[in-house]
Amino acid sequence: MSDGFFVGAVEGTAPGDVVELTGTEARHAAVVRRLRLGETVTVTDGAGRGVTGRVAAASPERVVVAVDEVLTEPPSEPPITVVQALPKNDRALLAVDLMTEVGVDRIVPWQAARSVVRWEGPRGSAARDKWVTAAREAAKQARRLRFPAIGDLASTAGVVSLVRDTVQAGGRVLIMHEKESVPVTACPLDLATPCVVVIGPEGGLTDDEVEAFRRAGGQTFSLGRTVLRTSTAGAVAITQVRVAARGFDTATRAER
């Protein structure tokens, strides 16, 4: 089966209907992927709905997919937002790609004190657009039916507000900190509790940032004995959060 493809909407589509790819998606499918008649593909609207079907016609202008099955993808458990300090451009796109593949729900770019890259003016808008594109392409490759949202650039004050709001709403905020020894798996997580994970820049979090996040209700945790690059730390953190939440949920249900 080929990678997934994006369309504006598939709601209301049923087996026997057709879905059409046009524009850049059609060109990518017909020219880059070289889809053949009869090949099975997945098409999604990126909002949790999709279809699988066979290619009935293919040209650079229009690809027609005959729907065989309607798909739905429930929201993630637990829902995870990652606050990602801005890495350098190539590492930024790698970070977005990896986090998307392992199931992040939302990524908030953060202008941390030690971030080398600065998003200012048109350059910042263009950089955010690249994150959006990277997330969409990674989601299609992973055949996700829900694409992660990319937030607007946040200041440290904005992240503090997000931490405070999340905790007040009953969620948990996990701050990945290389000086911490308590592992993520020690955090009492469950599948219903929204989580925010904070990932610092290559130079690490400043003491002031850590203290501000703690005062707002965040907790510091370790990803392990080795120090990870900011481009990979988010994906590792997401994986550990999901494992911890599922382990806690399984144990809780077993006790009932």
N, C-alpha and C positions, 0 to 999 in steps of 0.2 A: 504494500500500500504506500502511496506517495505521502509527502508532507501535507499538512492541512492548508486550506486556502480560506481567504476572508471575503465575505459579502456583507452588505449593509444590514440585511435582515433575512432570517429564515423562519420567523414566527408564522405559524399557520400552514407551513409546508407539510405535505403528507407523502407517504410512499406513492409513487406513480407520477408525482409532479416533477418539474424540472427546475433547476437553479442555474443561473447564468453568471459566469465570471466575465467581467469586462475590464477595460483599462489596464493598469499595471498588473493586476492579478491574472488577467487573461494572458498577457504577454509573458509573464513569468511561467505560467503553467504550460503554455504552448511552445515557447522558445527556449527557456532555461531548463525547465523540467522535462520538456519534450513528452508530454502526456500522449498516450495512444488511445485510440478508441477502445472502449471496454475496460480500461484501467479503472480501478476503484480508488476513489479519493474521499477525503473528509473536507467538508465546507462548514465554516462556523461564522457566527455574527460577533464572536468575541465576548458575548454577554451570557454565556452558559447554554446556548442553543446551537445545534448543528445537525448535519445530515451526512450520511455516507451514500455514495452512489457511483454509477458507472459513467465514464465520459462518453457522451453521445455525439458530440461534435467538438472540434478543436481548431482554433485559428488564433493568431495573435490579437485579434480584435474581440473574439467571443468564444468562450468555452461553455458548453452545455453539459450539465450533469443530471442524469436521470436518477431521481431519489429512490433508494432502496430502504433506508432506515432513518428514522428521526432520532436524534440523540439529545440528551440533556446532561448537564454537569452541575451537581449541587454546589453550593458555596463551600469553601474550604473549612475544615475543622482542625484546629482553631484558625480563625482568620488572622493572617500575619501581615503587619506593616513593617517594612524595614526603612529606617532613617539611615541613608547612605551618605557619609561624608564624601565630597567630591574627590574622586581619584583623577589621575591624569587620563586624557581622552581614551587611549587604547584600553587601559585597565578599567575605565568606567563602563565601556560597552561590554567588556568581559563580565564585569560584576552584574550588570543588568541581565545578560544572557544566562548566566549560571543561576541567579536567583529565580528567574522566570522558569527555567527548566525544573527546578525543585519545588515550585508551587507558591511563590510569593504572591500576595494579593494586591499589595500597594507598595510603591517605592517613593520615598520622599527624599529628593536631593537636598543635601545640607551643606551650607557654606561654613565649615568648621574653622576654628582659629588656625589650625595647621594645614588646611587644604592649600596646596600650591596653586591649583586651578581656580580662576575666578570667573563666575558667570556674570557678565555685565553687559547691559544693552542688547543689541541684536545678536551678539556672540552668545550670550546666555540663552536666548530664545532658540537659536540654532542648535545649541548643545542639548537642550531639553528635548527638542524634536528628534534628535538622534537617539535619545533614550527611549522615546515612544516607539520609534521604528524598530530599535533593537528588541524591545520587549515583545512587540507584535510578531516579529520574525521568529524569535525564539519560541513563542507560544505556538505558532503554527507548526514549527519543526517538532515540538513536543506533543502536538495534536491536542493541545489544551483548548477547551471550548470557552474558557474565561481568560481574557487577557488582563494582565495586571495593570492597574492604574498608575500613572506617573504624576506625582504631585508637583506643585510649583516649588521653586527654590525656597528653602526655609533658612532663616537665620537661627542662631542659637536661642534667641528669645522665643522664636516660633516653635522650636523643638521643645523647649521647656513647657510651653503652653500645651503642646500635644501630649507630653508626658503627664502633666497634671490632669488634663481632661480625660485621658485614657484611664488613669487610676481612679479618678472620681466616678467614672462610669462602670467600674468593676473589672477593668482589664488589668493586664500586667505589662510592665515595661522592663525589658532586660537590656542592660547596658554591657556590651562586650568590652572587657577591660583586661589588658595583659597583666596587670598587677594583682588581679583577683585570683583566688584559688578555688572558690566554690564553683563547681561545674553547673552548666545549664540544666543537666538532668536532675539536679537537686532542687530545682524550682518546682513547687507544687502547681503544675499546669493541668488543665483538662480541656476537652475538645470544645467546650462552649465558651471559653474565656478568650476574648480578643487579646492579641499580643502585639506589642511594639518592640522591635529589636533595634538598638542603636549601634551602628558600626562607625568607628572613628576613621580618620585619615591615616595615611602611611606613617606620619610622624606621631600618631597616637593622640589620645584625648588629653586636653590640659586638665590640671587639677581643678581649675575654676569650672570647666564644663562638667566634670564628674560631680562636683559638689552641687552645682545647680540642678542637675538631673536627679540626684539623690533627694534634694530638698523637695522636689516636685513629686516624689513618690517612686522614682525608678530604683532598681536594684542592680548591682554590678555582679557579673558572672564571668567565668572563664570558659574559653573554647578548648582548652587543653594545654599541655605543657609547651607546645611549640607556638611561636608567634606567626600568625597568618597574615598574608597580604590583605589589604582592604578589599581587593577584587575577589577574593575567595571566601573571606570571613562571613559574608552575608549568607551565602549558600550553605556553608557548614552550620551556621547558627539556625537557619530555618529547619534543616534536617534534624538537628538536635532537639529543637522545640517540638517538632511533630512527634519524634520518638518519645520524648518525655510525656507529652500530652496523652498519647495513645497508651503508654505504659501505665500512667496514673488512672486513665479511664478504665482500662482492663482490670486493674487491681481493685478499683472501687466497685465495679459491677460484680466481681467475684466475691466480694465481702457481703453483698446483699442477700 
